[in-house]
Amino acid sequence: MVAKVRQRAFRILLPTDTERELFTENIGPCTGVAGTDGKGAGFLCHFDGKRSTLALDERVERTDWIPTL
């Protein structure tokens, strides 16, 4: 199964989730950031902004919301 990540949203998949893929569309001038922990968890963020890559510092201000596996 595929989990859709909309504009201005993010999604984290854990190894126990039924979805196995993350998908986004219409990324155009936006910025997509994706990654994995190498243990089966992954994430996809679809930032939406006029200067998406320059706005990463503004949007990623803290990491205490990220679950610890």
DSSP file (Angstrom, degrees, kcal/mol; ACC not computed):
  #  RESIDUE AA STRUCTURE BP1 BP2  ACC     N-H-->O    O-->H-N    N-H-->O    O-->H-N    TCO  KAPPA ALPHA  PHI   PSI    X-CA   Y-CA   Z-CA
    1    1 A M              0   0    0      0, 0.0    19,-2.7     0, 0.0    20,-1.2   0.000 360.0 360.0 360.0 153.9    0.0    0.0    0.0
    2    2 A V  E     -a   21   0A   0     17,-0.2     2,-0.5    18,-0.2    20,-0.2  -0.926 360.0-148.4-116.6 136.3    1.0    3.6   -0.7
    3    3 A A  E     -a   22   0A   0     18,-3.0    20,-2.3    -2,-0.4     2,-0.4  -0.919  17.7-139.8-104.0 124.8    0.6    6.6    1.7
    4    4 A K  E     -a   23   0A   0     -2,-0.5     2,-0.6    18,-0.2    20,-0.2  -0.684   8.1-156.0 -87.4 134.1    0.0    9.9    0.0
    5    5 A V        -     0   0    0     18,-3.5    20,-0.4    -2,-0.4     3,-0.1  -0.947  15.8-150.0-109.3 116.4    1.8   13.0    1.5
    6    6 A R    >   -     0   0    0     -2,-0.6     3,-1.1     1,-0.2    40,-0.3  -0.271  33.7 -73.9 -80.4 168.4   -0.1   16.2    0.5
    7    7 A Q  T 3  S+     0   0    0      1,-0.2    -1,-0.2    38,-0.1    40,-0.1  -0.332 120.7  19.0 -59.1 144.2    1.5   19.6    0.0
    8    8 A R  T 3  S+     0   0    0     38,-1.7     2,-0.3     1,-0.2    -1,-0.2   0.783 112.8  99.6  63.4  30.1    2.5   21.3    3.3
    9    9 A A  E <   -B   46   0B   0     -3,-1.1    37,-2.8    37,-0.7     2,-0.3  -0.870  53.1-157.2-137.7 169.8    2.4   17.9    5.1
   10   10 A F  E     -B   45   0B   0     -2,-0.3     2,-0.3    35,-0.2    35,-0.2  -0.955   4.7-160.8-142.9 163.1    4.7   15.2    6.2
   11   11 A R  E     -B   44   0B   0     33,-1.9    33,-1.9    -2,-0.3     2,-0.5  -0.992   5.1-156.9-148.3 139.2    4.3   11.5    7.0
   12   12 A I  E     -B   43   0B   0     -2,-0.3     2,-0.5    31,-0.2    31,-0.2  -0.972  10.4-157.9-115.4 129.1    6.4    9.0    9.0
   13   13 A L  E     -B   42   0B   0     29,-3.1    29,-2.2    -2,-0.5     9,-0.0  -0.912   6.3-158.9-105.9 133.6    6.1    5.3    8.3
   14   14 A L    >   -     0   0    0     -2,-0.5     3,-2.0    27,-0.2    27,-0.1  -0.716  34.0-106.2-103.9 159.8    7.0    2.8   10.9
   15   15 A P  T 3  S+     0   0    0      0, 0.0    26,-0.1     0, 0.0    -1,-0.1   0.755 119.7  56.1 -57.6 -23.8    8.0   -0.9   10.3
   16   16 A T  T 3  S+     0   0    0      2,-0.0     2,-0.1     0, 0.0    25,-0.0   0.549  83.9 107.0 -86.8  -7.6    4.6   -1.9   11.7
   17   17 A D  S <  S-     0   0    0     -3,-2.0    -4,-0.0     1,-0.1     0, 0.0  -0.379  70.5-135.4 -71.2 149.7    2.5    0.2    9.3
   18   18 A T  S    S+     0   0    0     -2,-0.1     2,-0.2     2,-0.0    -1,-0.1   0.797  85.9  83.8 -75.2 -28.6    0.6   -1.5    6.5
   19   19 A E        -     0   0    0      1,-0.1   -17,-0.2    -5,-0.1    -2,-0.1  -0.510  53.4-179.1 -71.6 143.7    1.8    1.1    4.0
   20   20 A R        +     0   0    0    -19,-2.7     2,-0.3    -2,-0.2   -18,-0.2   0.444  61.7  49.7-121.1  -6.5    5.2    0.4    2.5
   21   21 A E  E     -a    2   0A   0    -20,-1.2   -18,-3.0     2,-0.0     2,-0.4  -0.980  63.2-146.2-136.5 147.5    5.7    3.5    0.3
   22   22 A L  E     -a    3   0A   0     -2,-0.3     2,-0.4   -20,-0.2   -18,-0.2  -0.915  22.2-174.9-110.2 141.4    5.3    7.2    0.6
   23   23 A F  E     +a    4   0A   0    -20,-2.3   -18,-3.5    -2,-0.4     2,-0.3  -0.994  10.8 172.8-140.1 139.8    4.2    9.3   -2.4
   24   24 A T        -     0   0    0     -2,-0.4     2,-0.3   -20,-0.2     3,-0.1  -0.952  10.2-163.7-138.8 161.8    3.7   13.0   -3.2
   25   25 A E        +     0   0    0    -20,-0.4   -18,-0.0    -2,-0.3    -2,-0.0  -0.905  61.7  36.2-141.2 169.6    2.8   14.9   -6.4
   26   26 A N        +     0   0    0     -2,-0.3     4,-0.2     1,-0.1    -1,-0.1   0.858  62.8 150.4  56.3  39.3    2.9   18.4   -7.8
   27   27 A I    >   +     0   0    0      1,-0.2     3,-3.4    -3,-0.1    -1,-0.1   0.828  16.7 141.8 -73.7 -29.7    6.2   19.1   -6.1
   28   28 A G  T 3  S-     0   0    0      1,-0.3    -1,-0.2     3,-0.0    -2,-0.0   0.107  80.2  -1.1  33.7-116.3    7.3   21.5   -8.8
   29   29 A P  T 3  S+     0   0    0      0, 0.0    23,-0.3     0, 0.0    -1,-0.3   0.474 116.8  97.9 -82.3  -0.3    9.1   24.4   -7.1
   30   30 A C  S <  S-     0   0    0     -3,-3.4     2,-0.4    -4,-0.2    18,-0.2  -0.093  75.7-112.8 -76.0-178.6    8.5   23.0   -3.7
   31   31 A T  E     -C   47   0B   0     16,-1.1    16,-2.2    21,-0.1     2,-0.5  -0.975  20.4-160.3-122.2 131.4   11.0   20.9   -1.7
   32   32 A G  E     -C   46   0B   0     -2,-0.4     2,-0.4    14,-0.2    14,-0.2  -0.930   6.0-171.2-108.8 134.0   10.7   17.3   -0.8
   33   33 A V  E     +C   45   0B   0     12,-2.1    12,-2.9    -2,-0.5     2,-0.3  -0.993  13.7 166.8-124.9 126.8   12.8   15.8    2.0
   34   34 A A  E     +C   44   0B   0     -2,-0.4     2,-0.3    10,-0.2    10,-0.2  -0.940   1.5 147.7-137.5 157.8   12.9   12.1    2.6
   35   35 A G  E     -C   43   0B   0      8,-1.8     8,-2.2    -2,-0.3     2,-0.3  -0.987  25.8-138.0-173.1 177.1   14.9    9.6    4.6
   36   36 A T  E     -C   42   0B   0     -2,-0.3     6,-0.2     6,-0.2    -2,-0.0  -0.964  19.2-135.7-145.2 158.7   15.1    6.4    6.5
   37   37 A D        -     0   0    0      4,-1.9     5,-0.1    -2,-0.3    -1,-0.0   0.426  49.0-115.9 -95.5   1.1   16.7    5.2    9.7
   38   38 A G  S    S+     0   0    0      3,-0.5     4,-0.1     1,-0.0    -2,-0.0   0.482 102.2  83.9  79.9   1.6   17.9    2.0    8.0
   39   39 A K  S    S-     0   0    0      2,-0.3     3,-0.1     0, 0.0    -1,-0.0   0.206 119.2 -79.3-119.7  12.0   15.6   -0.1   10.3
   40   40 A G  S    S+     0   0    0      1,-0.4     2,-0.3   -26,-0.1    -4,-0.0   0.322  96.5 113.4 108.8  -8.9   12.4    0.1    8.3
   41   41 A A        +     0   0    0    -27,-0.1    -4,-1.9   -26,-0.1    -3,-0.5  -0.760  38.6 169.6 -95.4 144.2   11.1    3.6    9.4
   42   42 A G  E     -BC  13  36B   0    -29,-2.2   -29,-3.1    -2,-0.3     2,-0.3  -0.956  15.7-157.9-147.4 165.4   11.0    6.3    6.8
   43   43 A F  E     -BC  12  35B   0     -8,-2.2    -8,-1.8    -2,-0.3     2,-0.3  -0.977   5.0-165.7-144.8 158.0    9.6    9.8    6.3
   44   44 A L  E     -BC  11  34B   0    -33,-1.9   -33,-1.9    -2,-0.3     2,-0.4  -0.963   6.4-170.0-144.5 127.0    8.6   12.2    3.6
   45   45 A C  E     -BC  10  33B   0    -12,-2.9   -12,-2.1    -2,-0.3     2,-0.6  -0.961   8.1-161.4-116.6 135.4    8.0   16.0    3.9
   46   46 A H  E     -BC   9  32B   0    -37,-2.8   -38,-1.7    -2,-0.4   -37,-0.7  -0.832  15.7-164.9-115.8  89.7    6.5   18.1    1.2
   47   47 A F  E     - C   0  31B   0    -16,-2.2   -16,-1.1    -2,-0.6     2,-0.5  -0.472   0.6-160.1 -73.2 145.8    7.4   21.7    2.0
   48   48 A D        +     0   0    0    -18,-0.2     2,-0.3    -2,-0.1     3,-0.1  -0.964  33.6 114.8-132.8 114.7    5.5   24.3    0.2
   49   49 A G  S >  S-     0   0    0     -2,-0.5     3,-1.0     1,-0.1     4,-0.1  -0.979  70.3-104.2-171.3 162.3    6.8   27.8   -0.1
   50   50 A K  T 3  S+     0   0    0     -2,-0.3     3,-0.1     1,-0.3    -1,-0.1   0.848 124.8  24.3 -63.7 -34.6    8.1   30.5   -2.4
   51   51 A R  T >> S+     0   0    0      1,-0.2     4,-1.6    -3,-0.1     3,-0.8  -0.458  80.3 167.0-125.9  58.0   11.6   29.9   -1.2
   52   52 A S  G X4 S+     0   0    0     -3,-1.0     3,-0.6   -23,-0.3     4,-0.4   0.842  74.0  44.2 -47.5 -52.1   11.3   26.3    0.0
   53   53 A T  G >4 S+     0   0    0      1,-0.3     3,-0.7     2,-0.2    -1,-0.3   0.846 115.6  49.0 -66.7 -31.2   14.9   25.4    0.3
   54   54 A L  G <4 S+     0   0    0     -3,-0.8     3,-0.3     1,-0.2    -1,-0.3   0.694 107.4  57.3 -77.6 -18.0   15.7   28.7    2.0
   55   55 A A  G <X S+     0   0    0     -4,-1.6     4,-2.0    -3,-0.6     3,-0.2   0.405  75.0  97.8 -93.2   2.2   12.8   28.2    4.4
   56   56 A L  H <> S+     0   0    0     -3,-0.7     4,-2.8    -4,-0.4    -1,-0.2   0.910  81.7  52.7 -59.1 -42.9   14.0   24.9    5.8
   57   57 A D  H  4 S+     0   0    0     -3,-0.3    -1,-0.2    -4,-0.2    -2,-0.1   0.885 110.6  48.5 -59.5 -37.9   15.5   26.6    8.9
   58   58 A E  H  4 S+     0   0    0     -4,-0.2     3,-0.3    -3,-0.2    -1,-0.2   0.862 117.7  40.2 -68.7 -35.7   12.2   28.3    9.6
   59   59 A R  H  < S+     0   0    0     -4,-2.0     2,-0.8     1,-0.2     3,-0.2   0.765 111.8  54.0 -88.7 -27.6   10.1   25.2    9.2
   60   60 A V     <  +     0   0    0     -4,-2.8    -1,-0.2    -5,-0.2     3,-0.1  -0.654  64.7 142.6-107.8  74.9   12.4   22.7   11.0
   61   61 A E        +     0   0    0     -2,-0.8     2,-0.3    -3,-0.3    -1,-0.2   0.769  66.5  11.9 -87.2 -27.4   12.8   24.5   14.2
   62   62 A R        -     0   0    0     -3,-0.2    -1,-0.2     1,-0.1     3,-0.1  -0.978  47.5-157.9-149.8 159.6   12.8   21.6   16.6
   63   63 A T    >   +     0   0    0     -2,-0.3     3,-1.6     1,-0.1    -1,-0.1   0.279  65.0 104.6-122.2   8.5   13.0   17.8   16.5
   64   64 A D  T 3  S+     0   0    0      1,-0.3    -1,-0.1     3,-0.0     0, 0.0   0.594  74.7  64.8 -71.8  -7.2   11.4   16.8   19.8
   65   65 A W  T 3  S+     0   0    0     -3,-0.1    -1,-0.3     2,-0.1    -2,-0.1   0.587  77.0 104.1 -85.9 -11.0    8.3   15.7   17.9
   66   66 A I  S <  S-     0   0    0     -3,-1.6     2,-0.1     1,-0.1    -3,-0.0  -0.570  77.3-121.4 -75.5 125.8   10.1   12.9   16.1
   67   67 A P        -     0   0    0      0, 0.0     2,-0.5     0, 0.0    -1,-0.1  -0.374  18.6-128.3 -68.3 144.6    9.3    9.5   17.7
   68   68 A T              0   0    0      1,-0.1     0, 0.0    -2,-0.1     0, 0.0  -0.811 360.0 360.0 -92.3 128.5   12.2    7.4   19.1
   69   69 A L              0   0    0     -2,-0.5    -1,-0.1   -28,-0.0   -55,-0.0   0.431 360.0 360.0 -94.8 360.0   12.3    3.9   17.8
